[in-house]
């Protein structure tokens, strides 16, 4: 097993310490878990499972040389943030190996909804793991109809909350852990991530999920990384703004902005396109590779 999440995070603690100990497996721990280093660890030590975040998998794809031998890899596990469908599809195409997306939380100790080896698909978080229940609810904990965006509530054999964090006053409600994520459950029972509850963008009365816009942008060859937030707008309440790290062949200029906007309009829906696009050198991330969107809302960013 190999991966990039620090052991101080439950994703890393489970994938790189507890799970290998439980099953008598070996784990390769590295000080500097850059994408090229992760590729080399898989190649050198014949790792069979990789644990890291979606942004790292996308960077690994960019760093892969033709003919790189990742044949030992059996599964790639993704968590920390939602896995965009373009990253899933490119990984499967390039490696021939499944990449399983899931959602977990420190309060729940690890992943509680996930795709499975026998049941995985792009743009989907999967179904609850054995022993867990999940549902999509409104503000009053009433379960919502399938296909409706709402708050994710989960319960199972584990669960807690931070006692010294005022934001988690309502984290446990009626025995359910309310994670702070907005989800949709489809008619077949699969869960699909929409956004963090506080990251939903309401523009001119429309509810827009930032990750959906991000997935559309990532499908364009000019986009290496991106993150989408809502910013205040006098006429619309909020507008969609995208921070984009461009691929090497792209030029940070107005024609590129227009090209990406037209791409999003034609890929998802015209009203969801980013009315503002800012090109940046890099996106702020946590040690585990998760994009820190709250920092994008601060006034100073590293624009090109």
C-alpha positions in Angstrom: 0.0 0.0 0.0 1.1 3.5 -0.6 -0.4 7.0 -0.5 0.0 10.6 0.4 -2.5 11.4 3.3 -0.6 12.2 6.5 -1.1 9.8 9.4 -2.6 12.6 11.4 -5.6 12.4 9.0 -8.0 9.5 9.4 -7.7 8.7 5.6 -3.9 8.2 6.1 -4.2 6.6 9.5 -6.6 3.9 8.1 -5.0 3.4 4.7 -1.4 3.5 5.7 -1.3 2.2 9.3 -4.4 0.5 10.7 -5.6 -1.4 7.6 -2.1 -2.8 6.8 -1.7 -3.9 10.4 -5.1 -5.5 10.5 -4.5 -7.6 7.3 -0.7 -8.1 7.7 0.1 -6.0 4.7 3.1 -3.7 4.1 2.8 0.1 3.7 5.3 2.4 2.0 5.6 5.7 3.8 7.4 8.6 2.2 8.4 12.0 3.6 7.6 13.9 0.3 4.5 12.4 -1.3 4.7 14.3 -4.6 2.9 12.7 -7.6 6.2 11.5 -9.3 7.3 10.0 -5.9 4.0 8.2 -5.6 4.4 6.7 -9.1 7.9 5.6 -8.3 6.8 4.0 -5.0 4.2 2.0 -6.8 6.8 0.9 -9.4 9.6 0.2 -7.0 7.7 -1.6 -4.2 5.0 -3.2 -6.4 2.3 -1.5 -4.4 -1.2 -3.0 -4.9 -3.3 -0.3 -3.4 -2.9 3.5 -3.5 -4.6 6.0 -1.1 -4.7 9.7 -2.1 -6.9 12.6 -3.0 -8.4 13.4 -6.5 -6.0 16.3 -7.1 -3.1 14.0 -6.5 -4.4 11.4 -9.0 -4.8 14.0 -11.6 -1.3 15.2 -11.0 0.0 11.6 -11.2 -1.7 11.3 -14.6 0.2 14.4 -15.8 3.5 13.0 -14.4 3.1 9.5 -15.9 5.6 8.7 -18.7 4.7 6.4 -21.5 5.4 2.8 -20.6 5.5 3.4 -16.8 4.9 0.1 -15.1 2.0 0.2 -12.7 0.9 -3.3 -13.3 1.2 -4.3 -9.6 -1.6 -1.8 -8.7 -4.9 -3.5 -8.0 -7.0 -0.6 -6.6 -6.8 3.1 -6.3 -8.8 4.6 -3.4 -9.8 8.3 -3.6 -11.2 10.4 -0.8 -10.8 13.8 0.8 -13.0 15.5 -1.8 -15.2 14.3 -4.6 -13.6 12.6 -7.6 -14.4 14.4 -10.8 -15.7 12.1 -13.6 -12.9 13.2 -16.1 -10.2 12.1 -13.6 -11.9 8.8 -13.0 -12.3 8.1 -16.8 -8.7 9.2 -17.6 -7.2 7.0 -14.8 -9.1 3.9 -15.9 -8.1 4.6 -19.5 -4.4 5.1 -18.7 -3.9 2.4 -16.0 -6.7 -0.1 -16.7 -7.3 -0.2 -13.0 -10.4 0.9 -11.0 -10.3 4.0 -8.9 -12.9 3.9 -6.1 -14.3 7.1 -4.8 -15.8 7.4 -1.3 -16.6 9.9 1.4 -15.4 9.8 5.0 -15.0 12.1 8.0 -12.7 12.4 11.0 -15.8 12.2 13.1 -16.8 8.9 11.5 -13.1 7.6 11.7 -13.0 6.7 8.0 -14.9 6.2 4.7 -18.6 5.3 5.2 -20.0 5.6 1.6 -18.0 4.2 -1.3 -17.9 2.6 -4.7 -16.9 -1.1 -4.7 -14.8 -3.3 -6.9 -17.9 -4.9 -8.3 -19.9 -1.7 -8.5 -18.1 1.5 -9.5 -18.8 4.4 -11.9 -17.8 8.0 -12.6 -19.4 10.9 -10.9 -20.8 8.7 -8.1 -19.9 8.3 -4.4 -21.5 4.9 -4.2 -23.6 3.3 -1.4 -23.2 3.0 2.4 -20.6 0.4 3.6 -21.8 -2.6 5.5 -23.1 -1.5 8.9 -23.9 2.0 7.9 -27.1 3.8 6.9 -27.3 7.1 5.0 -30.1 9.4 3.8 -30.6 12.9 2.4 -32.6 15.1 4.7 -33.9 18.7 4.9 -33.3 21.2 7.8 -35.8 19.3 10.0 -34.3 15.9 9.4 -37.1 14.8 7.1 -35.9 12.4 4.4 -36.1 14.1 1.0 -37.4 12.4 -2.3 -34.8 10.8 -4.5 -33.2 13.2 -6.9 -33.4 16.1 -4.4 -30.4 17.9 -3.1 -30.2 17.9 0.7 -28.0 17.4 3.7 -26.3 14.0 4.1 -27.0 12.2 7.4 -25.2 8.9 8.3 -25.1 6.5 11.2 -23.3 3.3 11.9 -20.9 1.6 14.4 -18.7 4.7 14.8 -19.4 8.3 15.2 -18.5 11.3 17.3 -18.1 15.1 17.3 -15.7 17.7 18.5 -16.7 18.9 21.9 -14.7 22.2 21.6 -16.0 23.3 18.2 -19.1 25.5 18.2 -19.7 24.6 14.5 -20.5 21.0 15.4 -23.3 21.8 17.8 -25.8 20.1 15.5 -23.4 17.5 14.1 -25.3 14.7 15.8 -29.1 14.9 15.5 -31.6 12.2 16.5 -28.7 9.7 16.5 -27.6 10.6 12.9 -24.3 12.3 12.1 -25.0 15.3 9.8 -21.8 15.7 7.9 -22.2 19.2 6.4 -22.3 17.8 2.8 -25.0 18.3 0.2 -25.9 15.1 -1.6 -28.4 13.6 -4.0 -29.6 10.0 -3.8 -30.8 8.6 -7.1 -33.6 6.2 -7.7 -31.2 3.2 -7.6 -29.9 4.2 -4.1 -26.5 5.6 -5.2 -25.3 8.8 -3.5 -23.9 11.7 -5.6 -22.0 14.6 -4.1 -23.3 18.0 -4.8 -21.2 20.3 -2.6 -20.4 21.2 0.9 -23.5 22.7 2.4 -21.8 26.1 2.8 -20.4 25.9 -0.8 -23.7 25.7 -2.7 -23.9 28.7 -5.0 -27.3 30.4 -5.4 -27.2 32.6 -8.5 -30.4 34.4 -9.7 -32.5 31.8 -7.9 -30.6 28.8 -9.3 -28.8 26.3 -7.0 -25.4 25.5 -8.6 -23.0 22.9 -7.3 -19.4 24.0 -7.6 -18.0 20.4 -8.2 -20.2 19.9 -11.2 -18.8 23.1 -12.8 -15.3 21.9 -11.8 -15.8 18.5 -13.5 -16.9 20.3 -16.7 -13.8 22.5 -16.7 -11.5 19.6 -16.0 -12.8 17.8 -19.1 -11.2 20.6 -21.2 -7.5 19.9 -22.2 -6.5 23.5 -21.3 -7.4 23.0 -17.6 -4.9 21.2 -15.3 -6.6 22.1 -12.0 -9.5 24.2 -11.0 -11.7 25.2 -8.1 -15.1 26.9 -8.2 -16.7 29.2 -5.5 -19.6 31.7 -5.3 -18.8 35.4 -5.1 -21.2 38.2 -4.2 -22.9 40.0 -7.0 -25.4 42.8 -6.7 -27.7 41.7 -9.5 -27.6 37.9 -9.0 -26.8 37.5 -5.4 -23.9 35.3 -6.3 -22.1 34.4 -9.5 -19.9 31.4 -10.2 -16.2 32.1 -10.2 -13.5 29.6 -11.3 -9.9 29.6 -10.3 -8.0 27.8 -13.0 -4.5 26.4 -13.3 -3.8 26.1 -17.0 -2.1 23.4 -18.9 1.2 24.3 -20.5 -0.2 24.8 -24.0 -2.9 27.3 -22.8 -2.5 31.1 -22.7 -4.0 33.1 -19.8 -5.9 35.6 -21.9 -9.5 36.7 -22.6 -9.9 34.2 -25.6 -9.1 31.3 -23.2 -11.7 32.6 -20.7 -14.4 32.7 -23.4 -13.4 29.3 -24.7 -13.8 27.7 -21.2 -17.1 29.5 -20.6 -18.5 28.2 -23.8 -17.2 24.7 -23.0 -19.1 24.7 -19.6 -22.3 26.1 -21.2 -22.3 23.3 -23.8 -21.2 20.6 -21.3 -23.7 21.1 -18.4 -26.1 24.1 -18.6 -25.8 27.7 -19.7 -26.8 29.2 -16.3 -24.0 27.2 -14.6 -21.1 28.7 -16.5 -18.4 30.7 -14.5 -19.1 34.3 -15.2 -15.7 35.1 -13.7 -12.5 33.1 -14.4 -9.1 33.8 -12.7 -6.0 32.1 -13.8 -3.6 31.2 -10.9 -0.3 29.4 -10.6 -1.5 27.0 -8.0 -4.5 26.2 -5.7 -4.2 26.2 -1.9 -4.4 22.7 -0.5 -4.2 20.9 2.8 -1.3 18.5 3.5 -3.6 15.6 2.3 -4.1 17.4 -1.1 -7.6 18.7 -0.5 -8.3 22.1 -2.1 -9.0 24.8 0.5 -11.8 26.7 -1.1 -12.3 28.9 1.9 -8.9 30.5 1.1 -10.1 31.3 -2.4 -12.7 33.5 -0.8 -10.0 35.6 0.8 -9.0 38.8 -1.0 -5.4 37.9 -2.1 -4.7 35.1 -4.5 -1.6 34.2 -6.6 -2.9 35.3 -9.9 -0.7 34.9 -13.0 
